[in-house]
C-alpha cells in the first residue's frame, strides 16, 4: 500500500488463495489492472541457479534483487502503521 494505491498478489504458494495466481494493481482512482499468471520460460528456483552459474539469460538479475530489497527497506521505513488483515 502506498500513496498512489496498492498491489495485491496471490500466488500458488498462498494458502489463502483460491484458483489461479494473479496480481492486482489498484490505484487511488476507480481503475485497476489485473495481471493473470504469466508463463515464464523457467521456474524461479532454476533462474536463481542459472544466475549462480553465470548464465546471461536470467529472468531476475542481481540488480533486480538489490533494487527490490532497497524498495522494501524504504517502504518499511516510511510506514506509520502496520495492519495485517
C-alpha positions in Angstrom: 0.0 0.0 0.0 1.3 3.4 -0.9 0.3 7.0 -1.5 -0.8 6.2 -5.1 -2.6 2.9 -4.4 -1.7 -0.7 -3.6 -0.7 -4.0 -5.2 -2.2 -7.4 -4.2 -0.5 -10.5 -5.3 -1.9 -14.1 -4.9 0.4 -17.0 -5.8 0.0 -20.7 -5.8 2.0 -20.8 -2.5 -0.6 -18.6 -0.8 -2.8 -20.8 1.5 -5.5 -18.1 1.4 -5.7 -18.0 -2.4 -8.2 -20.0 -4.4 -7.9 -20.6 -8.1 -5.1 -19.3 -10.4 -2.4 -16.9 -9.3 -3.0 -13.2 -10.2 -1.8 -9.7 -9.3 -4.0 -6.6 -8.9 -2.6 -3.1 -9.3 -5.1 -0.8 -7.6 -4.7 3.0 -8.0 -6.4 5.7 -5.9 -8.9 6.1 -8.7 -11.7 3.7 -9.7 -9.5 1.9 -12.1 -7.4 -1.2 -11.5 -5.3 -3.6 -13.6 -5.5 -7.4 -13.2 -2.5 -9.4 -14.3 -3.1 -13.1 -14.9 -0.4 -15.7 -14.4 2.3 -15.1 -17.0 4.1 -18.2 -18.4 7.8 -18.0 -17.7 10.5 -19.8 -19.7 11.8 -21.3 -16.4 10.9 -21.7 -12.7 12.3 -19.0 -10.3 14.5 -21.6 -8.5 16.1 -22.6 -11.8 16.6 -19.0 -12.7 18.4 -18.5 -9.4 20.7 -21.4 -10.2 21.3 -20.1 -13.7 22.4 -16.8 -12.2 24.8 -18.5 -9.9 26.2 -20.4 -12.8 26.8 -17.1 -14.6 24.3 -17.6 -17.4 23.2 -14.4 -19.1 19.6 -15.5 -19.9 18.2 -15.0 -16.4 14.8 -13.5 -15.6 15.7 -11.8 -12.4 19.1 -10.1 -12.3 21.2 -9.4 -9.3 20.3 -5.7 -9.7 16.6 -6.6 -9.6 17.2 -8.4 -6.2 19.0 -5.4 -4.8 16.5 -2.8 -6.0 13.5 -4.8 -4.6 15.4 -5.1 -1.3 16.0 -1.3 -1.3 12.3 -0.6 -2.1 11.2 -2.9 0.7 13.5 -1.1 3.2 12.3 2.3 2.1 8.6 1.2 2.3 9.2 -0.3 5.8 10.9 2.9 7.0 8.0 5.1 5.7 5.2 3.1 7.3 3.3 4.8 10.1 1.1 1.9 10.9 1.2 -1.8 10.1 -2.1 -3.6 9.5 -2.1 -7.4 9.0 -5.6 -8.2 7.8 
